[in-house]
Structure formats: structure tokens, C-alpha cells
Amino acid sequence: MLRTLLCAAQAAQAALAALALTACTTSGTVSDPSAEPSRPSATTVAALHRLVADGAPGAASLTTRNGRIAASRFATAGVADLRSGRKMGRLDHFRAGSLTKTLVATVVLQLVAERKLALDDAAGARLPAGVPVTGAGGHSDLRRVTIHQLLDHTSGLFNYTEDPRLSEQLYGKDFRAHRYDRYPPAELLRIALDHPPVAAPGARYSYSNTNYLVLGLVIRAVTGHPYAAEVSRRILRPAGLHDTSFPGERAALPAPHGRGYSRIGDHRVDSTSLNPSRAGAAGEMVTTLGDLNRFFAALLGGRLLAPRQMAELRSERATDGVYGLGLYATRLPCGVTVWGHNGDINGSYAQSAGTADGRHVVSYRINTDTPARPADGTAVLTAEFCAPRA
């Protein structure tokens, strides 16, 4: 689900320079005169229009500084619904895909701080009874994989969403026939384990949704509660994320929401409604732009993890600078480094990024599976973190 946005300075700058500001742009209002200005920057608006020009029906962003969510700057381009022409709203709910992983990683690191779990624990020893730990031929073996390797995608486990038959059901020609199918995590794990690993545990970085599927099961075994319940208790309620949820098998999105669209072959398909058990702890979360900004401001600001776990969260040593423990750094053309995650699932793509102290956070989204060009997404971040402050 994660397609890392690479920093493409020339492409991003060209996109911003070439795009004129047109209609379909709105901004939030600010009642506090001392708060940040409500009008989004021209370069941010241009970057959102570029996303739409390259194929997204709609795009929206929310910028928060100094924790002032009510004074955040909201911008949108295009539409949330191709039939009605409705614009994206600041309070709209959407599927966040792999942004779920950062919350799961935060809970795992809290459990490490509480000494209920250790990063070098074998994953196979921390799973609920009855969950498979090996696959066909014994080539994939969770008894040889550590919690740390799950968190930073160095486990070598096959990515279950790349299984050819399952991939057609999740994203391909069989999506419409299987969009409401139930996918228990143990079943998805068995599919992954029946494939040979892509690398030996700890050998190299290889992004795999299977890793966080396993971590969701580990949380359940360690705490006695579903991972979603632990995320709610430990993160959503303390951080005030009242519009974030883990729907389980609930197919509909909460109100308000727009539509989500996917490309299947040559056809654009409305993929708003689906059974999110296909993603589970790897990407089922439903949220809003405001809640994403609240979460990353709290996380990066040190309010959810102790200093030692924050250092572990950011450490990219094992992945040669690609990925930490549920968090990655994006190095922008101007030399600024921001921290966050991105995520996609049928009909929705989103990314959040913030400064190291969490005082400046940006989240943006589109209502299709992924940006047509990675440089378009980089341009949104570049516009917010590299442009002179408005």
C-alpha cells in the first residue's frame, strides 16, 4: 500500500511554475486573529491542481502550525463526487491505508517501553494460539523474524497483497465480485507464509503489508485486546482523534464523506464501499485530515512515546535511510527533512508529514488509489515546507 514519494526537485518545481491558479479552490476560516492566516499558499493550491490535472478527481490539504487545528489552512481542488460535483470538505472521512501503520507501531513501542514486549523478541513466540507461524515447505518462518524486523520491513516476509490471485480480488478485474469479502488476518497471513520469503530476515528492506498484519496479531496476544481497541485506548482518546476509526468489516464510510475512485483496466470504478478487513492492521483506518494532523503533531512532539522509543521510531539504520519503525523521512529539494507516512487503499491516497518537533504538520489526500506522478505529491510538501512562510 505504501508507494514512497521520492523527492524530485526539478519535476516538482516545474509543476508548480507551470500551473495557473484556477477555480475549484476553497479555504477554511480563522476566528482567532492571532492564528495562522486561513488562505492557503498559492504554491500549495497549484500543487493540488497538478494532482487533479494528472488524473485525481479531487485533492485536499490541511496545514497546521503550533497545534492550532482550528486555525489550520485548508485547500482543495477538483471534486469529491464526480456525479454531484461536490467539493472535498475539511471534515470529510476517508480511508487512510498504510497511515494505519504508524499508529500500530506507536502502540508496539509503548508496549516495549512497558516491558511487555522487546524489539528482539521472535514474532512467532508472541502470536495468539492457532495463528500460523510457518508456511509451505517451512521457508517462511515467523520464529526467525523479530518484532524490530516487522516494524522496519526487514523481515523478508512476502507481501500478501502481491499474491497473484488475491491481488486480482483486491485491486484487479475481480474487485467488484469480491469487494465485500471477509479476509481474516490469519487467512491473509497463511497466504503470505505459503510464498518463499523475498530475503532472509534482517538482510534488507522490503516493504510488506504482512509485517503489520502480524504486528496487529502480536498486540492482541500481548494485551488480550484487538489491536484497534488498544490504538483507541492509547492514542485516539488521549490525542483527541474523535473522527478516526477502525471499521473492521464495516463497508460504509462515516458521514460526511465523498467518493473514492479506482482505475481497473481502462475503467474508472467507484470503490468507496468495501470490506476493509482486506487491510486490517496494515491499512484499515478511516480518518480525517484534521485527525491526521493531530496525531502527527502529538507523535512528533513527543507526547505519545518516551525519548528512547522516539529515537527507535526515527532510526533508519537497518534500512539504509529508507524507513524507521513505522515512520519515514522525506528529504525535500530545499534540504528540509520531514517525518511521516503515506498510504493507499482502493479509492484513496493520503500522506502526512511534519517537522521533527511536530509544530508544522501537513496532510493531503486524493480520492483515487495513488498519484499518477510521485513528483506531484512531493510538490505539495515542497510548497508547505520550503516556501517562505505566509
N, C-alpha and C positions, 0 to 999 in steps of 0.2 A: 504493500500500500504506500510505502514511502518511496517517492522519487525525489532524491535530494536536489535542491535547486542550486546549480553551480553559479558562481559569480562570473558574469560575462560582461565586463565593463563596457566594451565598445557597443555591443548589441543593446545593452540597457540604455546607454546614453543616446544612441541613435533613435531608439524607440521613443524616448522622452522628447527629443528635439523635433522629431518628425510629426508628432501628433498634435493637432489643434484641439482646443477645448470646445466641446460641442454640448448638445443637450443631454438629458438623462442624468444630471448630476444634482445631488441634494446634499445638505449638510445639517448636522444637529444644531441645536441652540444652546446657549450657555446663559444661565440666570445669574451666575456669580461673576461680577465684572472683574474680579481679580483672577479668575481662572483663565485657562488657555483659550485663545481665540477659537471660535466654533468653525470657522471656514477652513476646509482642508487646503493643503498647499496645491498649487497649480500642477506641480510635478507628480503628486500623488494621484490627482484626478486624471492626468494624462496617462499614467501607468495603468489605472483601472480601465480606461477606454481602450488601451492597447490590448488588454486581456479579452475584452469584448470583440474588438476588431479581428482578433485571431481565433474566434470561434466560441468563446464562452457566452451563453445567453445574458448572464449578469455577473457583476463583480461588486464587492463592497469591502471597505476597510474601516477600522476603528483605531485611532491613535490616542493613547493615554499617557499623560506625564504626571509624575508626583502622586500617583494613586488617585487622581481626580476622575473617577469613572463618569460621574455626572457631567463633567466638562470635557469629555473626550470628543475628538473631532471625527465625525462620521462622513464618509463619502461613498457614493455608489454610481455605477454606470450600467447601462443595459436594463434588463428586466428580470424579475424573479419568476414570472409566469408568461410563457410565450403566447398563451391564448388570451389572457386578460390584459396583458401589458403592465401588470402591477410591478412597481419598483421594489427592490430589496429594501427591507426595513431594518433599522438598528436593532430591534428586539427579535428578529426572526430566528427561529431554531433551525439547525441544520446538522447533518451527520459530520462528525469531525475525523473519522478514520483514525489514522495512526497517532494523532494527538492524544488518543487514549493512553498510549504507551508511556508518556511522561508521567501521568498520574499513577499508573501502575508501578513504575519504577520508584516514584516517591514513596509509596506505601512499602515496597520491599526494603528500601533504605531506612525507613522508620523502624521496621522490624529488625533490621541489622543493628540499629542504634539501641534497641531494647534487648539485644542479645537473644532474640527468639529465632534468629537466622544468622548465618555467616555467609559472606560472599564466596568463600571457597568450599561451601557445602556442595556435595553431589546432588544434582537436581533429582535424580532418581530416588534418593532416600527421603526426599521431602514432599513426595506426592501423596495424594489420597489413595487409600486402598482400592484396588481394582483398575487403576489407571495404567495403561501400558507404559513400559519403560524401554522396551526393545522392539525392533521391527523384524521383518522377514530377513532371515539369514543372520540376524544379530549385528548387522553392520552399523545401524544407528542405535546408540545405547545411552540413555539418559544417566546411567550410573557413571559415565565417564565425562559428563558435562557438568560444569559448576554454575552456580547462581550468577556469578560475575559474567560468565560467558554467555548466558542467556540475556543479561541486561545490555551487553555491548555488541551483540550479534557476532560473536566469535565462536559460537558453539559448533558451527558446521552443519547444523540440522537443516534438512531440506525444507524449503518454504512451501507449506501445504497449498497455498493459493496458486502455485505453479504446477500442481498435478494436472496433466492434460485434460482428463475427464472432468475433474472438479472445476477447473478454470472455465470450461465452456458453460458450466452451470452458473458460475458466479458472475462472469463478465461477458460470455460469448453468446453464440446463437441459441443456447438452451436457457438463457437467463429468464425469459418470460415464462417458461414452463416450470422453472424451479425457484422463482424469486421468493416464494413463501415457504420453501422447505426449511425444516428444522435441522440444524447441524450441531449436535452435542460436541463439546470440546474434546472429549475422549475419542470420538469418532474422527474428528479432524486430525488429532494427534496421531492416531493409528495410520491414517493416510500418509502423513509426513514420515513416520518412522519406517514405513514399508519401502521408502526410497533410500538409496545409499546416501550417506552424508556428502555434502559438497566439499568438505575439508575436514581434517582432523580437528578435534576440539582445541581451541586456542591458537590454531595455525594462522588464521587470517579473518578479516572482517567479511561477512557475507550476510546481508540483510535478510531476515527471515521472520515472517509473522508467527511461525511456530514457536519461536523463543518466548513471546509474550503470552501466547496461548498457555504454555507451560507455567509461566510465572503466575498467571491467574489461578491455576490449579494449586500451585505452591502456597499462595496466600490463603486459599481455602483450607488447605491441610494444616497450616501453622496456626491460623486464628480460629478455625472452626466456623467461619462465616464465608459466604461468597465474596469474591474479590470486590464486586460492585458495592456490597454493604460496607466493606472496610474503607473503600475510597470515599463513600458518602460520609461515614463517621469521622474519618481522619482528615479529609480535605474539603469536601463540598460544604459541609455545615460550618466548620471553623472559618473558612475563607469567604463565606457568603455567596457561594456559587448556586444560587437558587434556581437557575434556569438550565442546569446541567443534569443529565440523567443517563442511566444505563438501561436501555429498553428491554434487554433480554431477547424475547421473541415478539415483542410488540412491533407491528409493521408500520403503524402510522406515526407521523411526527407530531409533537405538541403544537398547539397554536400559540402565536402566529408562525407561519412558515410559507415559503414559496415552493416551487417545484424543483426537482433535480432531473438532469438530462444526461443520458449516456449515448455514446456512439457505438452501435453494434453493426459492423459491416458498413454499409452506406446509409444506414438509417439512424435517425435520432429518436431515442426511446425515452419516454417518461419513466424514470426509475426512482421516483420519490418514495414509493411504498415497497418495502421488502422486509424479510425476516433478518434482523441483524445478528442472529446467532452465527451466521457465516463469519463474523469478525470477532465476536467475543472480546476477551481482554486485549486482543491485538488491535481493535478498532471499532467497537460498537457505540462509543459515546455520542450523545446528542447534546449540543450546547449552543451558545450564542457568542457573538464577538465580544460582548462585554464580559462574559464569564471567562473567556479565554484570557483576556487582559488582566482580570482579577487574579486568576490562577498564576500566570507567569510573573506578575508583579510580586505576589506572595512568595513564590518559589525562589525566584532570583534575588529577592530581597532578604532571604534567609529566615523567613517566618515559618517554614514547614520542615526544614531539616537542620540538624546541628552542623557546625562548621566542618567537622570531619566528613560527614556524609555529603555535604555540599561539594567538598573537594573531590570526592569519589564520583559524584554525579557529573562533574565537568571533565574528569580525566579522560583523555583520548589516547593515552599512551599505547594501549593494546590494539588500537585500530589505526595507528599512524596518522592521528589527527583527523579522522573521519567522524567518529561518534563517541560520545561519552556513555553514561549509563541512563539511557532514555532521554538524552538531550544531545544536541549537536550545535556546533558553532558555524555560523555563516560569515565568511570574511568578504566584506563588500569592497567595491572598486576604490573607494576613498580611503581604505585602510582601517575602517571601523569593523570590529567583530561584534556580532550579536549572537545571542543564545536562544534556542527554541526548538521547534519541531514542526513538521508538516504532516499532512495526512490526506489520503483519498479513499473513497469508497464510492460505490455506484451513485453517480449524480452529484457528487460533492467533493470539493478540494478546499483545504484551508491550510494556512500557515500562521504561526505566531513567532515573534522574535522580540527580544528585549536586550537592553544594555545589561552589563554584568550585575549592576545593583538593582535592576528591576524598576528603575524610576521612569524609564521611557520604554513603552511596550506598544507594538503594532501587531494587529491580527487582520488578515484579509481572507476572503473566500471567493470562490466562483461556484456556480451551480451546474458544473459538469465535472467529469472524472479527474481531469488533470490539465494544467495549462498546455496549450499547443507548443509553446516555446518556453523553456526554462528561464530565458532572459527576461520574459515578461514578469515573472514573479520576482526575480531579483530586482527589477526596476521599481517595484512597489517599496521594497525595503530600502533601496538606494535613495528613493525620493524622501523617505522619512528620516533616515539616519545620517544621510550625507549632505542633504540640502541645508542651507542656513536656516536657523530657527525663525519661524514666522512671528 
